[in-house]
Amino acid sequence: MKGLLAGIDARVVGKAMRNPSRAMLRLVLRARLARTGADEERRRLFAFLSEHYGVDAVELADEYHQSDFFAWFRERRAALERFPGPYRLGTTGEFGCEALYLLVRAARPRVVVETGVLYGASSAHILAALVRNGGGELHSLEIGRDPREPPHHHFVPRELQRHWTLVIGDSRHELGPLLKRYAPVDMFLHDSLHTFDHMTWEFETALPYLSPAGMLLSDDVLNPPSLLGVFRETAFPAFCKRREVPYATFKNLGVAIPAMAGRANYGAFAPAEVRLSRSA
Ligand SMILES: C[S@@+](CC[C@H](N)C(=O)[O-])C[C@H]1O[C@@H](n2cnc3c(N)ncnc32)[C@H](O)[C@@H]1O
């Protein structure tokens, strides 16, 4: 119970009182996340990256934690918490940010498309990893913000922004044309509107534009879509099963690789011998 309520301050309580059903859904999500141990999930992710891409995931994680980008990002997270004006919750957490960096470093995509930027946490991690890989491009789609909020590039260092295009618009209208323009896409990340229908629509829209070894990622795979949908299977596993696309989830991040069809089910892949850091 103590863990479930961690980080809940007056600001969060105020938001909950204004929108109780949303607060309820957040509590369900917290309970689901509390059931997935961060260390075990990291171990599974490292094992997946090492096995599938032949990388030393521990070394990549060390590189991430020792980078100037990581230090800068932490400062920006603290700056967001001190922001005097309105800002929304929903920035990708530590686990998701590290996972995105590692996935991009391991899979080395050239063209990445994402939906849902908010203040740019996922965008910044994808860009930092692309640049460390030696190049690549990220095209992001975001419906927009209240002008009093922090900018969409709050988390994106200036030197990474030249590898980035940000389209402001509804993914329902803009995603198809964007994918068509930059296809084949090596990595697609959904992190916009987390309703069952919208998530499914984005996955279906992106799938035909993926390159042969392309990866489909989704944040918020554990989020219950609605109060009535709490006991229903969430959109990401439902889509992957229906399309017979092999997938795994690591905490709240879903990873699907259509080209792995017929191979191992990484959802069940968790060898115990994988270390989490050089010192472990
Ligand atoms: C969970 S936040 C994204 C978090 C971000 N990826 C990060 O790493 O911090 C979801 C974002 O999706 C945007 N969004 C919601 N519906 C959308 C739509 N139909 N098209 C594009 N963006 C949308 C919201 O404005 C919000 O900024």
The ligand as an ORCA input file, in Angstrom:
! r2SCAN-3c Opt
* xyz 0 1
  C       1.807      9.740    -22.376
  S       2.052     11.263    -23.153
  C       3.537     10.983    -24.064
  C       4.733     10.837    -23.176
  C       6.050     10.995    -23.898
  N       6.216     10.014    -24.959
  C       7.192     10.897    -22.917
  O       8.117     10.120    -23.173
  O       7.197     11.545    -21.877
  C       0.840     11.244    -24.411
  C       0.927     12.411    -25.388
  O       0.114     12.066    -26.526
  C      -0.516     13.226    -27.006
  N      -1.692     12.792    -27.783
  C      -2.899     12.373    -27.298
  N      -3.728     12.048    -28.314
  C      -3.034     12.248    -29.454
  C      -3.344     12.089    -30.835
  N      -4.545     11.666    -31.226
  N      -2.403     12.381    -31.746
  C      -1.163     12.820    -31.349
  N      -0.812     12.986    -30.052
  C      -1.726     12.710    -29.118
  C      -0.841     14.019    -25.751
  O      -1.002     15.376    -26.043
  C       0.366     13.724    -24.874
  O       1.335     14.742    -25.005
*
